[in-house]
Amino acid sequence: FSPNDTIVSNIRDSHNGRQQGSIGRSADVAANVRYKHSMEVLARAMQDVRIARDEGWIATFMSEQINQSSPSR
């Protein structure tokens, strides 16, 4: 992932520029809040994976899994 992928402010507001009445607008605002929250959660998960990769946690875990699954000699 590029660093730009995890900056939530770079997420385009999917409802900008739409002509809406007041009834549909509140539902759109709620949907947009849920969408942005989901993107924030995804961005945090991406950052956690990047940290785990950079610190070698993923390689260590995979190595342990391979060692556990290989038959004993």
BAFI-3210 file (N, C-alpha, C; in Angstrom, 3 decimals, decimal comma, padded with zeros to 6 digits):
// residues 73
n [1|2|3|4|5|6|7|8|9|10|11|12|13|14|15|16|17|18|19|20|21|22|23|24|25|26|27|28|29|30|31|32|33|34|35|36|37|38|39|40|41|42|43|44|45|46|47|48|49|50|51|52|53|54|55|56|57|58|59|60|61|62|63|64|65|66|67|68|69|70|71|72|73]
n.u [000,846|000,465|001,632|-000,276|-002,655|-003,636|-004,506|-007,193|-008,465|-008,108|-010,085|-012,688|-015,650|-018,512|-020,978|-020,849|-021,757|-024,183|-027,565|-029,961|-032,954|-034,193|-035,072|-033,858|-031,273|-030,465|-030,329|-028,312|-026,189|-025,876|-025,167|-022,781|-021,240|-021,012|-019,607|-017,183|-016,268|-015,865|-013,797|-011,822|-011,370|-010,422|-008,102|-006,616|-006,234|-004,683|-002,407|-001,606|-000,941|001,186|003,037|003,415|004,559|006,901|008,247|008,776|006,979|005,050|006,571|007,854|005,644|004,620|006,786|006,801|004,334|004,817|006,860|005,453|003,637|005,142|006,247|007,566|010,921]
n.v [-001,187|002,224|005,179|007,170|005,810|005,301|007,617|009,086|011,450|011,581|010,114|010,157|012,024|010,408|011,489|014,124|016,924|015,981|016,547|016,880|016,316|017,346|015,091|012,746|013,487|013,240|010,476|009,924|011,275|009,771|007,307|008,063|008,682|006,137|004,873|006,360|005,765|003,010|003,049|004,270|002,264|000,251|001,539|001,688|-001,051|-001,674|-000,217|-001,564|-004,069|-003,305|-002,457|-004,873|-006,391|-004,890|-005,144|-007,781|-009,622|-011,042|-012,738|-014,280|-015,521|-017,008|-018,698|-020,177|-021,479|-023,086|-024,719|-026,066|-027,527|-029,258|-032,656|-034,573|-035,711]
n.w [000,000|-000,727|001,041|000,713|000,462|002,978|004,123|005,417|004,725|002,028|000,914|-001,282|-001,003|-001,519|-001,964|-002,636|-004,608|-005,540|-006,342|-003,973|-002,098|001,163|002,539|001,421|001,842|004,576|004,918|003,100|004,304|006,638|005,494|004,326|006,567|007,724|005,664|005,610|008,192|007,921|006,056|007,584|009,493|007,795|006,873|009,249|009,685|007,437|008,068|010,390|009,290|007,663|009,608|010,994|008,953|008,434|010,844|010,912|011,922|010,467|008,792|010,753|011,980|009,789|009,318|011,696|011,399|009,169|010,166|012,186|010,704|009,193|008,802|011,535|011,914]
ca.u [000,000|001,216|001,238|-001,459|-003,836|-004,123|-004,913|-008,644|-008,918|-008,031|-011,264|-013,633|-017,015|-019,294|-022,245|-020,640|-022,193|-025,486|-028,726|-030,787|-033,918|-033,811|-035,394|-032,801|-029,967|-030,066|-029,938|-027,011|-025,187|-025,649|-024,418|-021,431|-020,548|-020,671|-018,566|-015,913|-015,820|-015,336|-012,507|-010,862|-011,040|-009,573|-006,799|-005,892|-005,824|-003,572|-001,237|-001,179|-000,275|002,478|003,924|003,747|005,496|008,176|008,921|009,060|006,018|004,379|007,538|008,039|004,428|004,558|007,841|006,324|003,262|005,447|007,569|004,471|002,919|006,041|006,329|008,777|011,830]
ca.v [000,000|003,478|005,987|007,949|004,959|005,222|008,937|009,073|012,677|011,383|009,372|011,073|012,011|009,854|012,197|015,520|017,327|015,432|017,374|016,047|016,951|017,200|013,742|011,843|013,966|012,705|009,076|009,956|011,682|008,605|006,324|008,587|008,530|004,709|004,602|006,933|004,983|001,746|003,337|004,506|000,945|-000,395|002,217|001,235|-002,443|-001,626|000,264|-002,659|-005,073|-002,737|-002,501|-006,284|-006,794|-004,194|-005,640|-009,202|-010,482|-011,935|-013,768|-015,161|-016,323|-017,969|-019,680|-021,060|-022,305|-024,081|-025,665|-026,886|-028,416|-030,227|-033,905|-034,753|-036,740]
ca.w [000,000|-000,690|002,205|000,372|000,582|004,350|004,608|005,286|004,068|000,580|000,476|-001,918|-000,489|-002,626|-002,113|-003,026|-005,932|-005,920|-006,015|-003,104|-001,220|002,577|003,024|000,989|002,282|005,882|004,702|002,440|005,293|007,500|004,704|004,138|007,852|007,835|004,666|006,065|009,347|007,392|005,423|008,670|010,041|006,795|006,869|010,451|009,448|006,482|008,804|011,267|008,452|007,252|010,782|011,227|007,893|008,617|012,046|010,740|012,613|009,520|008,390|011,906|012,121|008,687|009,550|012,762|010,847|008,292|011,033|012,894|009,786|008,556|009,581|012,353|011,393]
c.u [000,879|000,779|-000,046|-002,744|-004,434|-004,510|-006,402|-009,149|-008,841|-009,222|-012,286|-015,008|-017,929|-020,591|-022,068|-021,180|-023,532|-026,583|-029,691|-031,813|-033,528|-034,091|-034,274|-031,444|-029,552|-029,662|-028,568|-025,907|-024,857|-024,837|-022,977|-020,612|-020,122|-019,540|-017,216|-015,377|-015,208|-013,967|-011,435|-010,419|-010,114|-008,180|-005,971|-005,403|-004,648|-002,291|-000,704|-000,441|001,097|003,483|004,368|004,752|006,867|008,952|009,165|008,072|005,379|005,315|007,757|006,839|004,357|005,607|007,412|005,235|003,829|006,145|006,602|003,794|003,826|006,161|007,649|009,621|012,354]
c.v [001,235|004,269|006,765|007,145|004,981|006,572|009,084|010,325|012,566|010,603|010,368|010,910|011,586|010,606|013,662|015,763|016,771|016,388|016,499|016,905|016,688|015,797|012,768|012,223|013,355|011,237|009,016|010,343|010,501|007,542|006,773|008,464|007,079|004,345|005,120|006,183|003,661|001,947|003,619|003,183|000,204|000,222|001,801|-000,199|-002,502|-001,191|-000,834|-003,741|-004,575|-002,795|-003,937|-006,774|-006,188|-004,721|-007,148|-010,137|-011,480|-013,066|-014,767|-016,082|-017,398|-019,066|-020,680|-021,995|-023,415|-025,145|-026,588|-027,889|-029,443|-031,470|-033,989|-035,864|-037,602]
c.w [000,000|000,537|001,948|000,553|001,982|004,929|004,336|004,572|002,551|000,034|-000,055|-001,288|-001,631|-002,875|-002,486|-004,422|-006,368|-005,494|-005,223|-002,379|000,219|003,102|002,664|001,529|003,618|005,769|004,045|003,409|006,197|006,760|004,522|005,420|008,037|006,884|005,141|007,280|008,875|006,764|006,477|009,284|009,083|006,780|008,080|010,270|008,478|007,182|009,724|010,481|008,030|008,412|011,044|010,195|008,150|009,821|011,992|011,400|011,665|009,104|009,520|012,072|011,037|008,861|010,625|012,245|009,971|009,127|011,763|011,972|009,112|009,434|010,350|011,771|012,495]
res [f|s|p|n|d|t|i|v|s|n|i|r|d|s|h|n|g|r|q|q|g|s|i|g|r|s|a|d|v|a|a|n|v|r|y|k|h|s|m|e|v|l|a|r|a|m|q|d|v|r|i|a|r|d|e|g|w|i|a|t|f|m|s|e|q|i|n|q|s|s|p|s|r]
***
